[in-house]
Amino acid sequence: CTVIFTRLATRDLHKPISILFCNLAVSDLFTSFSGFWISMFFITNPDITIFGSQDMLAPYALYTTSILSTIYNLVSIGIERYLAVAESMRTRFRVARNHSIAVVFINWVLAFFLGCLPLMGWNCLHAERNVSVLYSPFCVNYLVFIAMPNVALAFLVPLFTYLRIIIILRKRKLRMQACGQATGTYKSAETQVARTSISIWLLALVSYAPFFAGVIFDAANQRCHTDLYPGVYIFRNCTAMLITITCLGNPILYTLKFRALGAKLKALRCLSANRVRACTI
């Protein structure tokens, strides 16, 4: 909420990347809200969170939607940062506010559609063969359909975009060294990108890898609920806690660190045009 109110109240922060940051904060807020909703069910009636019921469909669907929206926002931010660096170095394309608003709209439509599929009928309330033992009344095939492509998206796309940013900055630094120019700003920006990207990757790994492992275990295990109680359900609750803690880590990484990184990239835009022109002459 602090991130949302601060960025809405500060005119200097009304930029395309700020729209993505605000949307990331909104999706994190929904994740926390839906997690609190599920926690209240667990406190009042733990059995329905283990064996599943009609009442659990809505909070689980909202929780899944929020997680998917967070993943899509993380991917969108990584792509926007890559385009910002590429634009400052070699292309003319700029990400405008309309582009960010369109990306936010597409992210939420896709997240709502995929997250609410159980509410549309893809659930195992009346089926015993394909029901998930960890996330009843979700079906195992639905969890595999959701988890595998989206977890791969959360890991691979940010890895590619941030590696490309580091490669572009390093090539730029080598060009400036060939011209006999100082490269302190490029080296500082490259270090900042490397630290930020490693932090983002580790946060995603710690948050979503246990959930992905739980889905794989769910798909490979055919035992009943009582045989897995309580150890597996403790693992499930810890997985939900890790995802919720991510909602606190995202504002730190994407608001504070990207602010410093944005200042360095802005300085690079000012340096690149004159220095490259002098080097060419």
C-alpha distance (Angstrom), angle and dihedral (degrees) to the residues before:
residue distance angle dihedral
C1 . . .
T2 3.80 . .
V3 3.80 91.0 .
I4 3.81 92.0 48.8
F5 3.82 96.1 47.7
T6 3.81 93.5 43.4
R7 3.78 94.5 51.6
L8 3.80 93.7 44.0
A9 3.81 92.6 48.6
T10 3.83 96.4 46.5
R11 3.79 113.4 74.9
D12 3.80 93.4 -163.0
L13 3.81 88.6 63.1
H14 3.81 95.5 55.6
K15 3.79 92.8 108.4
P16 3.82 132.1 126.3
I17 3.80 92.7 -99.6
S18 3.82 90.4 48.7
I19 3.81 89.8 58.0
L20 3.79 88.7 56.0
F21 3.81 90.8 46.9
C22 3.81 90.9 51.4
N23 3.78 91.6 48.4
L24 3.81 90.2 49.6
A25 3.81 88.8 52.9
V26 3.83 90.2 49.4
S27 3.80 92.4 51.7
D28 3.82 90.1 47.1
L29 3.81 88.7 50.4
F30 3.82 90.8 53.1
T31 3.81 89.9 47.7
S32 3.80 90.6 54.4
F33 3.80 92.2 45.0
S34 3.80 94.3 50.0
G35 3.81 90.7 44.1
F36 3.81 89.3 53.9
W37 3.82 88.7 49.2
I38 3.82 91.2 53.4
S39 3.80 90.4 45.5
M40 3.80 90.8 56.3
F41 3.82 89.7 53.4
F42 3.81 89.2 49.6
I43 3.82 91.7 51.0
T44 3.81 95.7 46.6
N45 3.80 99.6 37.1
P46 3.82 115.9 4.1
D47 3.81 94.0 179.1
I48 3.80 94.7 69.3
T49 3.82 90.5 56.1
I50 3.81 88.7 53.9
F51 3.80 103.8 38.6
G52 3.81 96.5 27.2
S53 3.78 132.8 -127.5
Q54 3.79 141.9 -167.8
D55 3.83 89.7 -94.1
M56 3.81 91.6 62.6
L57 3.79 96.0 56.6
A58 3.81 96.2 78.7
P59 3.84 98.7 47.8
Y60 3.81 92.2 42.5
A61 3.82 90.2 49.0
L62 3.83 91.4 50.0
Y63 3.80 90.4 46.7
T64 3.81 91.7 50.8
T65 3.80 91.5 46.0
S66 3.80 91.7 51.7
I67 3.80 92.9 48.5
L68 3.81 91.6 49.3
S69 3.81 90.8 48.4
T70 3.82 89.9 50.8
I71 3.81 91.1 51.4
Y72 3.80 92.4 48.7
N73 3.81 90.4 48.3
L74 3.80 92.1 51.3
V75 3.80 89.9 50.8
S76 3.82 91.5 46.8
I77 3.82 92.2 50.7
G78 3.80 91.2 50.7
I79 3.82 91.8 50.3
E80 3.82 91.6 46.7
R81 3.81 91.4 51.6
Y82 3.80 90.4 49.2
L83 3.81 91.4 50.5
A84 3.82 90.0 47.5
V85 3.80 91.9 55.0
A86 3.81 93.4 41.2
E87 3.81 90.1 49.3
S88 3.77 91.7 52.5
M89 3.79 91.8 49.3
R90 3.78 111.2 35.7
T91 3.81 117.3 -15.8
R92 3.80 138.0 63.3
F93 3.79 99.0 -138.4
R94 3.79 116.5 117.3
V95 3.78 127.2 -172.8
A96 3.81 107.3 -124.4
R97 3.79 129.9 -162.9
N98 3.80 90.9 -102.4
H99 3.79 89.7 56.8
S100 3.81 91.6 51.6
I101 3.80 92.4 47.6
A102 3.81 90.4 50.1
V103 3.82 90.7 49.3
V104 3.82 90.9 50.2
F105 3.80 91.1 50.4
I106 3.81 93.1 48.2
N107 3.81 91.7 46.9
W108 3.80 93.3 53.7
V109 3.81 94.5 43.7
L110 3.80 91.3 51.4
A111 3.82 92.8 43.5
F112 3.83 92.7 48.9
F113 3.79 92.5 47.3
L114 3.81 94.9 49.8
G115 3.80 95.4 37.4
C116 3.80 95.1 49.0
L117 3.80 96.8 48.3
P118 3.84 90.2 103.8
L119 3.81 89.1 56.2
M120 3.81 88.2 52.7
G121 3.80 92.1 56.5
W122 3.80 107.6 -79.0
N123 3.81 95.1 119.0
C124 3.80 137.1 104.6
L125 3.79 101.8 -128.9
H126 3.80 91.1 128.8
A127 3.79 99.3 25.7
E128 3.78 125.6 85.3
R129 3.79 103.2 -178.1
N130 3.81 102.1 62.6
V131 3.81 100.7 28.6
S132 3.80 119.2 129.3
V133 3.80 115.1 -117.8
L134 3.81 92.5 -155.3
Y135 3.80 101.6 40.1
S136 3.80 106.1 27.4
P137 2.99 129.5 -155.4
F138 3.81 89.3 30.1
C139 3.79 117.1 98.2
V140 3.80 119.9 -118.1
N141 3.80 93.0 -128.0
Y142 3.82 90.4 53.0
L143 3.81 91.6 52.0
V144 3.81 91.2 48.8
F145 3.82 89.9 47.1
I146 3.82 90.5 52.5
A147 3.80 101.8 36.3
M148 3.79 105.6 45.0
P149 3.83 101.7 54.4
N150 3.81 95.6 35.3
V151 3.80 96.2 47.6
A152 3.81 88.8 47.8
L153 3.81 88.1 49.7
A154 3.82 91.6 50.5
F155 3.81 91.8 51.4
L156 3.81 105.3 35.8
V157 3.81 105.7 38.9
P158 3.85 96.7 51.1
L159 3.80 89.0 43.8
F160 3.81 90.7 53.8
T161 3.82 96.1 43.7
Y162 3.81 96.5 47.9
L163 3.79 92.6 43.9
R164 3.80 88.6 52.2
I165 3.81 90.0 50.8
I166 3.81 90.9 52.3
I167 3.82 91.2 47.2
I168 3.82 91.9 50.3
L169 3.80 92.1 49.3
R170 3.79 91.9 47.3
K171 3.81 92.5 50.4
R172 3.78 88.9 48.9
K173 3.79 91.1 50.3
L174 3.82 91.3 51.3
R175 3.81 90.8 51.3
M176 3.78 91.3 51.0
Q177 3.81 90.6 48.8
A178 3.81 89.6 52.3
C179 3.80 88.2 54.8
G180 3.78 91.7 49.8
Q181 3.79 93.0 -113.3
A182 3.81 127.5 141.2
T183 3.80 113.7 -97.4
G184 3.80 101.4 -169.6
T185 3.81 94.4 116.1
Y186 3.80 93.1 50.3
K187 3.79 91.8 47.0
S188 3.80 90.7 50.1
A189 3.82 92.3 48.4
E190 3.80 91.4 47.0
T191 3.81 90.9 51.9
Q192 3.80 91.6 47.6
V193 3.82 92.2 50.0
A194 3.80 91.4 48.0
R195 3.81 93.2 50.7
T196 3.80 93.6 44.6
S197 3.81 94.2 46.6
I198 3.81 92.3 48.5
S199 3.81 90.0 50.1
I200 3.81 91.6 49.1
W201 3.79 92.2 47.5
L202 3.79 93.9 48.2
L203 3.81 91.6 47.3
A204 3.81 91.0 51.9
L205 3.81 91.2 45.5
V206 3.82 93.6 50.8
S207 3.82 91.9 44.4
Y208 3.79 105.4 43.5
A209 3.81 105.9 22.8
P210 3.85 93.4 73.9
F211 3.81 90.4 49.5
F212 3.80 90.1 49.5
A213 3.82 90.0 48.5
G214 3.81 89.0 51.1
V215 3.80 91.1 53.0
I216 3.82 91.1 50.0
F217 3.81 90.0 48.6
D218 3.80 89.4 48.3
A219 3.79 92.4 51.8
A220 3.81 93.4 47.4
N221 3.80 97.0 43.4
Q222 3.79 123.6 78.9
R223 3.80 98.9 176.1
C224 3.81 123.1 121.0
H225 3.78 126.7 -104.3
T226 3.79 97.4 -102.2
D227 3.82 92.5 54.4
L228 3.82 91.0 57.7
Y229 3.79 97.7 43.9
P230 3.03 127.2 144.4
G231 3.82 108.9 -2.8
V232 3.81 98.2 53.2
Y233 3.80 92.3 47.2
I234 3.80 91.0 50.6
F235 3.81 86.4 54.9
R236 3.81 89.4 49.4
N237 3.81 92.0 52.1
C238 3.81 91.4 47.8
T239 3.81 88.7 51.9
A240 3.80 90.4 53.9
M241 3.81 89.9 48.5
L242 3.81 91.5 52.5
I243 3.80 91.3 52.0
T244 3.81 90.3 48.9
I245 3.81 91.7 49.1
T246 3.80 86.9 55.1
C247 3.79 86.8 66.2
L248 3.81 87.1 65.7
G249 3.79 94.2 44.4
N250 3.80 96.1 50.6
P251 3.85 95.9 65.7
I252 3.81 90.6 50.5
L253 3.80 94.3 49.5
Y254 3.78 100.2 37.6
T255 3.80 100.4 36.0
L256 3.79 105.3 36.4
K257 3.80 103.4 29.4
F258 3.80 96.1 39.4
R259 3.80 89.7 51.2
A260 3.81 90.2 60.4
L261 3.80 90.7 42.2
G262 3.81 91.2 50.3
A263 3.80 91.0 54.7
K264 3.81 90.8 52.8
L265 3.82 92.4 48.1
K266 3.79 89.8 49.9
A267 3.79 89.2 53.5
L268 3.80 89.5 50.2
R269 3.81 90.8 55.5
C270 3.79 89.7 55.5
L271 3.79 92.5 47.5
S272 3.77 100.8 42.6
A273 3.81 102.3 62.7
N274 3.82 98.4 51.1
R275 3.78 96.2 38.4
V276 3.78 95.6 47.5
R277 3.80 90.0 48.3
A278 3.83 90.6 51.1
C279 3.79 91.1 46.6
T280 3.81 91.3 51.2
I281 3.83 91.6 51.2
